[in-house]
Amino acid sequence: MKLSNLVKHVSHSSLELARNDLALWVARYAHKIFEPANAAMARGNAVELGLYHMHNGSEFDSPVEEAMKEYNKRTALGVDAESREREREMIEPMMEQYRALWPETLPALSGYQNKIELEIEGLDVPCIGFTDFDLEDRVIDIKTTSRLPSAISASHRRQGAIYQRASANRAVEFIYLTPKKAARYVLEDSRQDWLEVVATAQRLQNFIAAFDNVEALTAAVIPNYDTFYWSSPQTREAGRRLYGF
């Protein structure tokens, strides 16, 4: 069986899922079992949109209001009230932390959520992604989190390696935001990170090629419901129906 029988493309998130939980990868991409919306993801999307308005909006725009409207829309259904309110309270402080990183006037962005696409050697589907913010000389990726890391994580380094090779080797900068602190880190020397992206994609394709059909592939992976990847009750229940335990 070919990788292209299951997906039209790979992405950083799908490759990271394959590295960490093949059973959920199979559930998601072979059986179309997707995660329901959650408040933390909506918070991240809302903050990014608010920051876009901070960069490119007019003097009459309210970036915080735009962020809140986006958050309310994304959490209108299927999100419990407690987590909805908890994540909502983080939005404005995170935006304030971001603004404090720029002592000067914020530059206008040349792109927002731009699609990137590149080929990976030997892979029968392309790799795609969407950059958060584009400037002429760099790509900026925004990460909202409850804990501030001291460096770019290994997973995010691989993401940055994809962006760099799809963006004419421009600099890639990660900005991490919490309600109380923020940090910006520039990705340095991503050659090893790119090798890991390529190897992950190729090995995923090789693994799938070992099976004749989806049923045989599904029977070869083991779900681990103790990991955070299966934290959604709906996803765990769908997994148990799919795998039989």
Helices and strands as residue ranges (DSSP letters): G 3-5, H 12-20, H 22-29, H 39-56, H 63-74, H 81-100, E 111-118, E 127-135, E 138-144, H 154-166, E 171-177, E 182-186, H 191-209, H 214-218, G 228-230, H 233-243
